[in-house]
Amino acid sequence: MIYLDSAATTFQKPDAVRRAVAKAMQRASSPGRGGYAQAMEAAEIVYTCREELTDLFGVSDSERVIFTQNATHGLNIAIHSLLAEGGHAVISGYEHNAVTRPLYALQDVELSVARAPLFSMEETLAAFEKALRSDTKAVICTHVSNVFGAVQPVEELAALCRARQIPLVIDASQSAGMLPLQLDAWGVTFAAMPGHKGLYGPQGTGVLLCGRDAETKPLLYGGTGSFSKDKTMPQALPDRMEAGTLNVPGIAGLREGVRFVKTLGTKRIRRHEQKLLRLAAEGLSTIPGVRTFASAKEGRQYSVLSFTVEGMAAEAVAEQLARREVCVRAGLHCAPLAHESAGTLETGTVRLSFSAFNREEEVMNILKIMREMTR
């Protein structure tokens, strides 16, 4: 089996992740709900995972690290915190439905799209600058496109937003664990990410990083294990945003996934995935009828490669690959805006996405299979 769908979920996990989940199931109960050994074990798991994330993403205070179900959950919190009362917002032309659908669901949100050609960071930044207004209440931007792997200039965008005093939300779903992200140094208001992709944790885990001046509005209301006499949610983070019992086994696995990333180093992971992407892009480009969406410039694309095959639906290509035990994704990838921007809305694409566990021989094998399929 060749697994090349890590942009959806990293299927191969470090052994330590599986062991941590099993151990937590056996030894941990509810954090913050008791002083007995099992509750204290759970609290230690949650605390140490926050600390690992704090260190990896440059957050000075671990209380501003919020655990969520996934990136979508975190993005909903961020968007509702900033735009629940409406207002003007600007997004890139490559956003996932996890950004666009919450925005469309809100009343009185006026939305501008900073449209730019694929892989053009300069034009993207210029488009954002042009779209910003004096009354803009939020800017939301993906760090890396889940369809094309296109890197957006989020660090430069953060500086622009900081100068204009406009809150910035980063969707780090495809970049967390691979590209640098420094929340406090960049002045980012919110950054959301899943635990189950580049952080190599279990599904059902996610993280929302809150900036120093972030004003948070809960999506869920309920018990937190603290301030129980109050009829309202606590003001202090993380309790304000974490109603109900946390997914302790998932967080235990996430902690080990983050440690795996930190041990390997994001730079090493990035180099490895980039090498595989280049190998796949160059090989696919030599196959007649195959169109690849790849950047010739270094640093413009990471982890994700899309392609189409002339005369074949993207889903048909993926189905034939699945019969040969190659796991890819095809279609619109929950990001129709990205396809609209790139001109692939009618056809969709076949997507290859890589992880630290993929190998060169796997890429060579899929290239061989593609040559056989397209003859």
C-alpha atoms as a printed R data frame, in Angstrom:
    type eleno elety resid chain resno       x      y       z
1   ATOM     1    CA   MET     A     1   0.000  0.000   0.000
2   ATOM     2    CA   ILE     A     2   1.237  3.471  -0.950
3   ATOM     3    CA   TYR     A     3  -0.423  6.169   1.127
4   ATOM     4    CA   LEU     A     4  -0.317  9.641  -0.421
5   ATOM     5    CA   ASP     A     5  -3.280 11.365   1.257
6   ATOM     6    CA   SER     A     6  -1.627 12.976   4.265
7   ATOM     7    CA   ALA     A     7  -3.260 16.333   3.473
8   ATOM     8    CA   ALA     A     8  -6.451 14.645   4.700
9   ATOM     9    CA   THR     A     9  -4.904 12.590   7.516
10  ATOM    10    CA   THR     A    10  -1.449 11.207   8.137
11  ATOM    11    CA   PHE     A    11  -2.206  7.497   8.215
12  ATOM    12    CA   GLN     A    12   1.239  6.347   9.312
13  ATOM    13    CA   LYS     A    13   1.863  7.488  12.883
14  ATOM    14    CA   PRO     A    14   4.896  7.174  15.159
15  ATOM    15    CA   ASP     A    15   4.680  4.107  17.394
16  ATOM    16    CA   ALA     A    16   4.858  6.408  20.420
17  ATOM    17    CA   VAL     A    17   1.527  7.968  19.404
18  ATOM    18    CA   ARG     A    18  -0.307  4.646  19.463
19  ATOM    19    CA   ARG     A    19   1.294  3.651  22.753
20  ATOM    20    CA   ALA     A    20   0.373  6.981  24.362
21  ATOM    21    CA   VAL     A    21  -3.292  6.665  23.332
22  ATOM    22    CA   ALA     A    22  -3.514  3.136  24.751
23  ATOM    23    CA   LYS     A    23  -1.776  4.136  27.981
24  ATOM    24    CA   ALA     A    24  -4.118  7.096  28.509
25  ATOM    25    CA   MET     A    25  -7.125  4.844  27.990
26  ATOM    26    CA   GLN     A    26  -5.821  2.627  30.793
27  ATOM    27    CA   ARG     A    27  -4.582  5.229  33.271
28  ATOM    28    CA   ALA     A    28  -6.168  8.663  32.753
29  ATOM    29    CA   SER     A    29  -9.641  9.996  33.531
30  ATOM    30    CA   SER     A    30 -10.883 13.621  33.440
31  ATOM    31    CA   PRO     A    31  -8.427 16.498  33.849
32  ATOM    32    CA   GLY     A    32  -9.341 19.183  36.385
33  ATOM    33    CA   ARG     A    33 -12.184 17.098  37.826
34  ATOM    34    CA   GLY     A    34 -10.494 15.460  40.791
35  ATOM    35    CA   GLY     A    35  -7.407 15.118  42.963
36  ATOM    36    CA   TYR     A    36  -7.023 11.354  42.637
37  ATOM    37    CA   ALA     A    37  -4.248  9.685  40.645
38  ATOM    38    CA   GLN     A    38  -6.145  9.080  37.403
39  ATOM    39    CA   ALA     A    39  -7.398 12.673  37.215
40  ATOM    40    CA   MET     A    40  -3.937 14.011  37.974
41  ATOM    41    CA   GLU     A    41  -2.485 11.777  35.237
42  ATOM    42    CA   ALA     A    42  -4.958 13.270  32.764
43  ATOM    43    CA   ALA     A    43  -4.128 16.807  33.902
44  ATOM    44    CA   GLU     A    44  -0.409 16.118  33.422
45  ATOM    45    CA   ILE     A    45  -1.008 14.853  29.871
46  ATOM    46    CA   VAL     A    46  -2.976 17.973  28.959
47  ATOM    47    CA   TYR     A    47  -0.487 20.334  30.594
48  ATOM    48    CA   THR     A    48   2.608 18.807  28.999
49  ATOM    49    CA   CYS     A    49   0.981 18.735  25.564
50  ATOM    50    CA   ARG     A    50   0.182 22.454  25.880
51  ATOM    51    CA   GLU     A    51   3.804 23.095  26.815
52  ATOM    52    CA   GLU     A    52   5.105 21.184  23.775
53  ATOM    53    CA   LEU     A    53   2.815 23.172  21.483
54  ATOM    54    CA   THR     A    54   3.776 26.434  23.170
55  ATOM    55    CA   ASP     A    55   7.421 25.740  22.426
56  ATOM    56    CA   LEU     A    56   6.873 24.617  18.824
57  ATOM    57    CA   PHE     A    57   4.728 27.589  17.799
58  ATOM    58    CA   GLY     A    58   6.285 30.442  19.750
59  ATOM    59    CA   VAL     A    59   3.482 31.119  22.224
60  ATOM    60    CA   SER     A    60   4.737 32.724  25.409
61  ATOM    61    CA   ASP     A    61   1.853 31.496  27.577
62  ATOM    62    CA   SER     A    62   0.578 27.905  27.380
63  ATOM    63    CA   GLU     A    63  -2.855 29.010  28.620
64  ATOM    64    CA   ARG     A    64  -3.389 30.504  25.144
65  ATOM    65    CA   VAL     A    65  -3.148 27.025  23.590
66  ATOM    66    CA   ILE     A    66  -6.716 25.742  23.196
67  ATOM    67    CA   PHE     A    67  -7.588 22.120  22.426
68  ATOM    68    CA   THR     A    68 -10.280 21.619  19.770
69  ATOM    69    CA   GLN     A    69 -11.800 18.715  17.842
70  ATOM    70    CA   ASN     A    70  -9.990 19.688  14.632
71  ATOM    71    CA   ALA     A    71  -8.907 22.757  12.644
72  ATOM    72    CA   THR     A    72 -12.483 23.417  11.522
73  ATOM    73    CA   HIS     A    73 -13.574 23.727  15.142
74  ATOM    74    CA   GLY     A    74 -10.755 26.168  15.855
75  ATOM    75    CA   LEU     A    75 -11.471 28.256  12.770
76  ATOM    76    CA   ASN     A    76 -15.128 28.495  13.736
77  ATOM    77    CA   ILE     A    77 -14.139 29.789  17.170
78  ATOM    78    CA   ALA     A    78 -11.800 32.374  15.649
79  ATOM    79    CA   ILE     A    79 -14.293 33.537  13.018
80  ATOM    80    CA   HIS     A    80 -17.172 33.812  15.495
81  ATOM    81    CA   SER     A    81 -14.955 35.621  17.988
82  ATOM    82    CA   LEU     A    82 -14.118 38.286  15.416
83  ATOM    83    CA   LEU     A    83 -17.196 38.475  13.202
84  ATOM    84    CA   ALA     A    84 -20.248 37.305  15.144
85  ATOM    85    CA   GLU     A    85 -21.669 40.829  14.879
86  ATOM    86    CA   GLY     A    86 -20.806 41.111  11.185
87  ATOM    87    CA   GLY     A    87 -18.318 43.361   9.440
88  ATOM    88    CA   HIS     A    88 -15.826 43.319   6.597
89  ATOM    89    CA   ALA     A    89 -13.427 40.391   6.206
90  ATOM    90    CA   VAL     A    90 -10.770 39.535   3.622
91  ATOM    91    CA   ILE     A    91  -9.709 36.005   2.650
92  ATOM    92    CA   SER     A    92  -7.357 34.545   0.060
93  ATOM    93    CA   GLY     A    93  -8.559 32.889  -3.121
94  ATOM    94    CA   TYR     A    94  -7.411 29.472  -1.871
95  ATOM    95    CA   GLU     A    95  -9.451 28.969   1.285
96  ATOM    96    CA   HIS     A    96 -10.994 25.701   2.435
97  ATOM    97    CA   ASN     A    97 -14.699 25.356   3.238
98  ATOM    98    CA   ALA     A    98 -13.652 25.373   6.907
99  ATOM    99    CA   VAL     A    99 -13.152 29.108   6.390
100 ATOM   100    CA   THR     A   100 -15.741 30.016   3.762
101 ATOM   101    CA   ARG     A   101 -18.764 28.188   5.170
102 ATOM   102    CA   PRO     A   102 -18.563 29.725   8.667
103 ATOM   103    CA   LEU     A   103 -18.230 33.146   7.037
104 ATOM   104    CA   TYR     A   104 -21.245 32.622   4.774
105 ATOM   105    CA   ALA     A   105 -23.254 31.323   7.736
106 ATOM   106    CA   LEU     A   106 -22.819 34.572   9.674
107 ATOM   107    CA   GLN     A   107 -25.198 37.459   9.221
108 ATOM   108    CA   ASP     A   108 -23.954 40.834   7.947
109 ATOM   109    CA   VAL     A   109 -20.447 39.692   6.992
110 ATOM   110    CA   GLU     A   110 -19.147 41.511   3.926
111 ATOM   111    CA   LEU     A   111 -16.516 39.335   2.297
112 ATOM   112    CA   SER     A   112 -13.688 40.322  -0.058
113 ATOM   113    CA   VAL     A   113 -11.466 37.758  -1.792
114 ATOM   114    CA   ALA     A   114  -7.827 38.686  -2.403
115 ATOM   115    CA   ARG     A   115  -7.457 36.889  -5.717
116 ATOM   116    CA   ALA     A   116  -4.017 36.147  -7.164
117 ATOM   117    CA   PRO     A   117  -2.432 33.646  -9.559
118 ATOM   118    CA   LEU     A   118  -1.307 30.287  -8.220
119 ATOM   119    CA   PHE     A   119   2.142 30.296  -6.530
120 ATOM   120    CA   SER     A   120   2.473 34.101  -6.713
121 ATOM   121    CA   MET     A   121   3.210 35.263  -3.171
122 ATOM   122    CA   GLU     A   122   3.963 38.825  -4.271
123 ATOM   123    CA   GLU     A   123   0.665 39.249  -6.090
124 ATOM   124    CA   THR     A   124  -1.191 37.611  -3.192
125 ATOM   125    CA   LEU     A   125   0.227 40.099  -0.713
126 ATOM   126    CA   ALA     A   126  -0.581 42.991  -3.079
127 ATOM   127    CA   ALA     A   127  -4.139 41.703  -3.471
128 ATOM   128    CA   PHE     A   128  -4.608 41.604   0.292
129 ATOM   129    CA   GLU     A   129  -3.221 45.104   0.693
130 ATOM   130    CA   LYS     A   130  -5.616 46.381  -1.962
131 ATOM   131    CA   ALA     A   131  -8.596 44.643  -0.370
132 ATOM   132    CA   LEU     A   132  -8.028 45.974   3.148
133 ATOM   133    CA   ARG     A   133 -10.239 48.837   4.290
134 ATOM   134    CA   SER     A   134 -10.381 51.121   7.291
135 ATOM   135    CA   ASP     A   135 -13.332 49.097   8.611
136 ATOM   136    CA   THR     A   136 -11.888 45.614   7.959
137 ATOM   137    CA   LYS     A   137 -12.497 43.502  11.070
138 ATOM   138    CA   ALA     A   138 -10.568 40.346  10.146
139 ATOM   139    CA   VAL     A   139  -8.176 38.809   7.638
140 ATOM   140    CA   ILE     A   140  -8.187 35.033   7.241
141 ATOM   141    CA   CYS     A   141  -5.596 33.186   5.198
142 ATOM   142    CA   THR     A   142  -4.469 29.621   4.694
143 ATOM   143    CA   HIS     A   143  -0.746 29.056   5.165
144 ATOM   144    CA   VAL     A   144  -0.551 26.303   2.526
145 ATOM   145    CA   SER     A   145  -3.302 25.424   0.043
146 ATOM   146    CA   ASN     A   146  -4.723 21.965   0.680
147 ATOM   147    CA   VAL     A   147  -5.268 21.539  -3.073
148 ATOM   148    CA   PHE     A   148  -2.085 22.869  -4.668
149 ATOM   149    CA   GLY     A   149   0.429 23.155  -1.834
150 ATOM   150    CA   ALA     A   150   0.813 26.858  -2.662
151 ATOM   151    CA   VAL     A   151   2.458 28.771   0.178
152 ATOM   152    CA   GLN     A   152   0.804 32.049   1.123
153 ATOM   153    CA   PRO     A   153   2.909 34.934   2.490
154 ATOM   154    CA   VAL     A   154   1.432 34.780   5.978
155 ATOM   155    CA   GLU     A   155   4.435 36.252   7.808
156 ATOM   156    CA   GLU     A   156   4.413 39.316   5.542
157 ATOM   157    CA   LEU     A   157   0.624 39.457   5.759
158 ATOM   158    CA   ALA     A   158   0.897 39.393   9.553
159 ATOM   159    CA   ALA     A   159   3.190 42.431   9.426
160 ATOM   160    CA   LEU     A   160   0.719 44.218   7.146
161 ATOM   161    CA   CYS     A   161  -2.203 43.436   9.451
162 ATOM   162    CA   ARG     A   162  -0.224 44.416  12.511
163 ATOM   163    CA   ALA     A   163   0.554 47.810  10.980
164 ATOM   164    CA   ARG     A   164  -3.144 48.312  10.219
165 ATOM   165    CA   GLN     A   165  -4.238 46.868  13.594
166 ATOM   166    CA   ILE     A   166  -6.388 44.235  11.874
167 ATOM   167    CA   PRO     A   167  -6.724 40.767  13.432
168 ATOM   168    CA   LEU     A   168  -5.218 37.929  11.370
169 ATOM   169    CA   VAL     A   169  -6.372 34.303  11.450
170 ATOM   170    CA   ILE     A   170  -4.062 31.680   9.935
171 ATOM   171    CA   ASP     A   171  -5.355 28.293   8.808
172 ATOM   172    CA   ALA     A   172  -2.280 26.141   9.439
173 ATOM   173    CA   SER     A   173  -3.942 22.856   8.505
174 ATOM   174    CA   GLN     A   174  -1.321 21.963   5.893
175 ATOM   175    CA   SER     A   175   1.667 23.765   7.387
176 ATOM   176    CA   ALA     A   176   1.719 22.900  11.093
177 ATOM   177    CA   GLY     A   177   4.661 20.610  11.756
178 ATOM   178    CA   MET     A   178   6.311 21.438   8.439
179 ATOM   179    CA   LEU     A   179   6.647 25.230   8.003
180 ATOM   180    CA   PRO     A   180   7.687 27.747  10.668
181 ATOM   181    CA   LEU     A   181   4.867 29.486  12.523
182 ATOM   182    CA   GLN     A   182   5.654 31.877  15.377
183 ATOM   183    CA   LEU     A   183   2.425 33.212  16.801
184 ATOM   184    CA   ASP     A   184   3.684 35.926  19.144
185 ATOM   185    CA   ALA     A   185   6.678 37.084  17.102
186 ATOM   186    CA   TRP     A   186   4.473 37.529  14.041
187 ATOM   187    CA   GLY     A   187   1.626 39.136  15.984
188 ATOM   188    CA   VAL     A   188  -1.012 36.660  14.778
189 ATOM   189    CA   THR     A   189  -4.430 36.830  16.464
190 ATOM   190    CA   PHE     A   190  -5.473 33.190  15.936
191 ATOM   191    CA   ALA     A   191  -3.904 30.145  14.279
192 ATOM   192    CA   ALA     A   192  -5.877 26.927  13.894
193 ATOM   193    CA   MET     A   193  -4.530 23.488  13.042
194 ATOM   194    CA   PRO     A   194  -5.535 19.822  13.195
195 ATOM   195    CA   GLY     A   195  -3.678 17.322  15.326
196 ATOM   196    CA   HIS     A   196  -4.100 14.494  12.826
197 ATOM   197    CA   LYS     A   197  -2.105 15.841   9.872
198 ATOM   198    CA   GLY     A   198   1.422 17.239  10.091
199 ATOM   199    CA   LEU     A   199   1.510 16.911  13.879
200 ATOM   200    CA   TYR     A   200   0.991 13.129  13.545
201 ATOM   201    CA   GLY     A   201  -1.604 12.897  16.301
202 ATOM   202    CA   PRO     A   202  -4.935 11.030  16.309
203 ATOM   203    CA   GLN     A   203  -8.083 12.165  14.560
204 ATOM   204    CA   GLY     A   204 -10.441 14.172  16.740
205 ATOM   205    CA   THR     A   205  -7.667 16.463  17.957
206 ATOM   206    CA   GLY     A   206  -6.921 20.049  17.042
207 ATOM   207    CA   VAL     A   207  -5.379 23.238  18.363
208 ATOM   208    CA   LEU     A   208  -6.305 26.918  18.365
209 ATOM   209    CA   LEU     A   209  -3.479 29.280  19.256
210 ATOM   210    CA   CYS     A   210  -4.664 32.625  20.640
211 ATOM   211    CA   GLY     A   211  -2.625 35.802  20.323
212 ATOM   212    CA   ARG     A   212  -1.859 38.059  23.274
213 ATOM   213    CA   ASP     A   213  -4.702 40.455  22.438
214 ATOM   214    CA   ALA     A   214  -7.181 37.919  21.059
215 ATOM   215    CA   GLU     A   215 -10.747 38.450  22.256
216 ATOM   216    CA   THR     A   216 -12.337 35.022  22.431
217 ATOM   217    CA   LYS     A   217 -15.995 34.139  22.210
218 ATOM   218    CA   PRO     A   218 -16.955 30.547  23.144
219 ATOM   219    CA   LEU     A   219 -18.836 28.321  20.734
220 ATOM   220    CA   LEU     A   220 -19.672 25.799  23.467
221 ATOM   221    CA   TYR     A   221 -20.885 26.576  26.967
222 ATOM   222    CA   GLY     A   222 -20.727 24.229  29.922
223 ATOM   223    CA   GLY     A   223 -18.600 22.768  32.666
224 ATOM   224    CA   THR     A   224 -14.884 23.501  32.805
225 ATOM   225    CA   GLY     A   225 -13.949 22.137  36.221
226 ATOM   226    CA   SER     A   226 -13.389 25.732  37.398
227 ATOM   227    CA   PHE     A   227 -15.485 28.706  38.594
228 ATOM   228    CA   SER     A   228 -18.440 26.337  38.996
229 ATOM   229    CA   LYS     A   229 -20.605 28.870  40.877
230 ATOM   230    CA   ASP     A   230 -20.622 31.259  37.915
231 ATOM   231    CA   LYS     A   231 -23.526 31.167  35.475
232 ATOM   232    CA   THR     A   232 -21.271 32.393  32.674
233 ATOM   233    CA   MET     A   233 -18.165 30.925  31.113
234 ATOM   234    CA   PRO     A   234 -14.852 31.813  32.796
235 ATOM   235    CA   GLN     A   235 -12.965 34.729  31.313
236 ATOM   236    CA   ALA     A   236  -9.579 33.056  31.679
237 ATOM   237    CA   LEU     A   237  -8.065 30.874  28.985
238 ATOM   238    CA   PRO     A   238  -7.977 27.987  28.308
239 ATOM   239    CA   ASP     A   239 -11.083 27.261  30.439
240 ATOM   240    CA   ARG     A   240 -13.196 29.809  28.552
241 ATOM   241    CA   MET     A   241 -12.885 27.834  25.322
242 ATOM   242    CA   GLU     A   242 -12.810 24.244  26.585
243 ATOM   243    CA   ALA     A   243 -16.296 23.377  27.839
244 ATOM   244    CA   GLY     A   244 -16.787 19.703  28.631
245 ATOM   245    CA   THR     A   245 -14.318 16.878  29.062
246 ATOM   246    CA   LEU     A   246 -11.277 16.954  26.819
247 ATOM   247    CA   ASN     A   247 -10.186 14.113  24.550
248 ATOM   248    CA   VAL     A   248  -7.367 13.000  26.858
249 ATOM   249    CA   PRO     A   249  -6.315  9.873  24.902
250 ATOM   250    CA   GLY     A   250  -6.207 11.969  21.736
251 ATOM   251    CA   ILE     A   251  -4.198 14.700  23.451
252 ATOM   252    CA   ALA     A   252  -1.788 12.070  24.783
253 ATOM   253    CA   GLY     A   253  -1.228 10.875  21.225
254 ATOM   254    CA   LEU     A   254  -0.933 14.453  19.974
255 ATOM   255    CA   ARG     A   255   1.757 15.180  22.562
256 ATOM   256    CA   GLU     A   256   3.855 12.328  21.209
257 ATOM   257    CA   GLY     A   257   3.204 13.448  17.629
258 ATOM   258    CA   VAL     A   258   4.471 16.939  18.451
259 ATOM   259    CA   ARG     A   259   7.530 15.437  20.130
260 ATOM   260    CA   PHE     A   260   8.155 13.367  16.991
261 ATOM   261    CA   VAL     A   261   8.042 16.535  14.865
262 ATOM   262    CA   LYS     A   262  10.358 18.386  17.232
263 ATOM   263    CA   THR     A   263  12.829 15.490  17.310
264 ATOM   264    CA   LEU     A   264  13.001 15.226  13.517
265 ATOM   265    CA   GLY     A   265  12.802 18.984  13.085
266 ATOM   266    CA   THR     A   266  10.393 20.833  10.800
267 ATOM   267    CA   LYS     A   267  13.251 21.735   8.452
268 ATOM   268    CA   ARG     A   268  14.176 18.089   7.936
269 ATOM   269    CA   ILE     A   269  10.545 17.099   7.387
270 ATOM   270    CA   ARG     A   270  10.113 19.951   4.926
271 ATOM   271    CA   ARG     A   271  13.206 18.975   2.928
272 ATOM   272    CA   HIS     A   272  12.103 15.343   2.766
273 ATOM   273    CA   GLU     A   273   8.576 16.110   1.593
274 ATOM   274    CA   GLN     A   274   9.867 18.686  -0.891
275 ATOM   275    CA   LYS     A   275  12.238 16.122  -2.420
276 ATOM   276    CA   LEU     A   276   9.365 13.693  -2.946
277 ATOM   277    CA   LEU     A   277   7.123 16.406  -4.389
278 ATOM   278    CA   ARG     A   278   9.794 17.464  -6.884
279 ATOM   279    CA   LEU     A   279  10.388 13.861  -7.910
280 ATOM   280    CA   ALA     A   280   6.666 13.286  -8.458
281 ATOM   281    CA   ALA     A   281   6.129 16.583 -10.309
282 ATOM   282    CA   GLU     A   282   9.051 16.023 -12.667
283 ATOM   283    CA   GLY     A   283   8.015 12.448 -13.382
284 ATOM   284    CA   LEU     A   284   4.349 13.227 -13.967
285 ATOM   285    CA   SER     A   285   5.217 16.119 -16.284
286 ATOM   286    CA   THR     A   286   6.869 13.664 -18.692
287 ATOM   287    CA   ILE     A   287   3.713 11.557 -19.072
288 ATOM   288    CA   PRO     A   288   1.618 12.536 -22.131
289 ATOM   289    CA   GLY     A   289  -1.798 13.925 -21.204
290 ATOM   290    CA   VAL     A   290  -0.884 14.672 -17.598
291 ATOM   291    CA   ARG     A   291  -0.996 18.280 -16.395
292 ATOM   292    CA   THR     A   292   0.749 19.039 -13.116
293 ATOM   293    CA   PHE     A   293   0.283 22.104 -10.929
294 ATOM   294    CA   ALA     A   294   3.802 22.715  -9.671
295 ATOM   295    CA   SER     A   295   5.874 25.787  -8.941
296 ATOM   296    CA   ALA     A   296   9.314 26.134 -10.494
297 ATOM   297    CA   LYS     A   297  10.381 28.506  -7.708
298 ATOM   298    CA   GLU     A   298  11.780 27.221  -4.433
299 ATOM   299    CA   GLY     A   299   9.696 27.852  -1.333
300 ATOM   300    CA   ARG     A   300   6.414 28.423  -3.183
301 ATOM   301    CA   GLN     A   301   4.962 24.905  -2.801
302 ATOM   302    CA   TYR     A   302   5.159 22.196  -0.158
303 ATOM   303    CA   SER     A   303   3.690 18.784   0.645
304 ATOM   304    CA   VAL     A   304   0.812 18.796  -1.863
305 ATOM   305    CA   LEU     A   305   0.824 18.180  -5.633
306 ATOM   306    CA   SER     A   306  -2.262 18.222  -7.853
307 ATOM   307    CA   PHE     A   307  -2.563 16.915 -11.405
308 ATOM   308    CA   THR     A   308  -5.150 16.081 -14.052
309 ATOM   309    CA   VAL     A   309  -5.205 13.486 -16.820
310 ATOM   310    CA   GLU     A   310  -6.619 14.414 -20.212
311 ATOM   311    CA   GLY     A   311  -9.747 12.427 -21.043
312 ATOM   312    CA   MET     A   312 -10.129 10.973 -17.533
313 ATOM   313    CA   ALA     A   313 -12.179 12.267 -14.636
314 ATOM   314    CA   ALA     A   314 -10.119 12.904 -11.518
315 ATOM   315    CA   GLU     A   315 -12.258 10.454  -9.567
316 ATOM   316    CA   ALA     A   316 -11.688  7.760 -12.201
317 ATOM   317    CA   VAL     A   317  -7.932  8.206 -11.920
318 ATOM   318    CA   ALA     A   318  -8.114  7.901  -8.137
319 ATOM   319    CA   GLU     A   319 -10.305  4.807  -8.394
320 ATOM   320    CA   GLN     A   320  -7.846  3.079 -10.707
321 ATOM   321    CA   LEU     A   321  -4.985  3.982  -8.386
322 ATOM   322    CA   ALA     A   322  -6.943  2.618  -5.413
323 ATOM   323    CA   ARG     A   323  -7.300 -0.711  -7.226
324 ATOM   324    CA   ARG     A   324  -3.511 -0.787  -7.308
325 ATOM   325    CA   GLU     A   325  -3.349  0.031  -3.581
326 ATOM   326    CA   VAL     A   326  -2.321  3.653  -4.081
327 ATOM   327    CA   CYS     A   327  -4.250  5.991  -1.761
328 ATOM   328    CA   VAL     A   328  -4.851  9.505  -3.149
329 ATOM   329    CA   ARG     A   329  -7.726 11.969  -3.129
330 ATOM   330    CA   ALA     A   330  -9.607 13.349  -6.115
331 ATOM   331    CA   GLY     A   331 -12.252 16.004  -6.733
332 ATOM   332    CA   LEU     A   332 -12.593 19.456  -5.185
333 ATOM   333    CA   HIS     A   333 -11.008 18.602  -1.809
334 ATOM   334    CA   CYS     A   334 -13.560 20.726   0.121
335 ATOM   335    CA   ALA     A   335 -11.988 23.840  -1.422
336 ATOM   336    CA   PRO     A   336 -14.041 25.007  -4.429
337 ATOM   337    CA   LEU     A   337 -12.687 28.543  -4.055
338 ATOM   338    CA   ALA     A   338  -9.147 27.281  -4.635
339 ATOM   339    CA   HIS     A   339 -10.236 25.438  -7.771
340 ATOM   340    CA   GLU     A   340 -12.096 28.502  -8.980
341 ATOM   341    CA   SER     A   341  -8.909 30.543  -8.531
342 ATOM   342    CA   ALA     A   342  -6.790 27.989 -10.402
343 ATOM   343    CA   GLY     A   343  -9.313 27.263 -13.158
344 ATOM   344    CA   THR     A   344 -10.007 23.644 -12.172
345 ATOM   345    CA   LEU     A   345 -13.501 24.011 -10.705
346 ATOM   346    CA   GLU     A   346 -15.133 21.929 -13.454
347 ATOM   347    CA   THR     A   347 -12.604 19.100 -13.439
348 ATOM   348    CA   GLY     A   348 -11.152 18.975  -9.943
349 ATOM   349    CA   THR     A   349  -7.735 17.405  -9.546
350 ATOM   350    CA   VAL     A   350  -6.000 14.283  -8.350
351 ATOM   351    CA   ARG     A   351  -3.997 15.131  -5.248
352 ATOM   352    CA   LEU     A   352  -0.809 13.571  -3.927
353 ATOM   353    CA   SER     A   353   0.197 14.649  -0.424
354 ATOM   354    CA   PHE     A   354   3.269 13.527   1.438
355 ATOM   355    CA   SER     A   355   4.447 12.895   4.984
356 ATOM   356    CA   ALA     A   356   7.673 12.081   6.791
357 ATOM   357    CA   PHE     A   357   6.913  8.374   6.312
358 ATOM   358    CA   ASN     A   358   6.813  8.352   2.501
359 ATOM   359    CA   ARG     A   359   9.807  7.089   0.509
360 ATOM   360    CA   GLU     A   360  11.320  7.740  -2.923
361 ATOM   361    CA   GLU     A   361  10.566  4.217  -4.109
362 ATOM   362    CA   GLU     A   362   6.868  4.839  -3.469
363 ATOM   363    CA   VAL     A   363   6.957  7.871  -5.759
364 ATOM   364    CA   MET     A   364   8.781  5.853  -8.425
365 ATOM   365    CA   ASN     A   365   6.132  3.149  -8.160
366 ATOM   366    CA   ILE     A   366   3.246  5.563  -8.625
367 ATOM   367    CA   LEU     A   367   4.977  7.090 -11.647
368 ATOM   368    CA   LYS     A   368   5.298  3.607 -13.143
369 ATOM   369    CA   ILE     A   369   1.617  2.944 -12.482
370 ATOM   370    CA   MET     A   370   0.591  6.263 -14.036
371 ATOM   371    CA   ARG     A   371   2.571  5.522 -17.185
372 ATOM   372    CA   GLU     A   372   0.831  2.160 -17.504
373 ATOM   373    CA   MET     A   373  -2.620  3.700 -16.869
374 ATOM   374    CA   THR     A   374  -2.255  6.429 -19.486
375 ATOM   375    CA   ARG     A   375  -0.930  4.324 -22.368
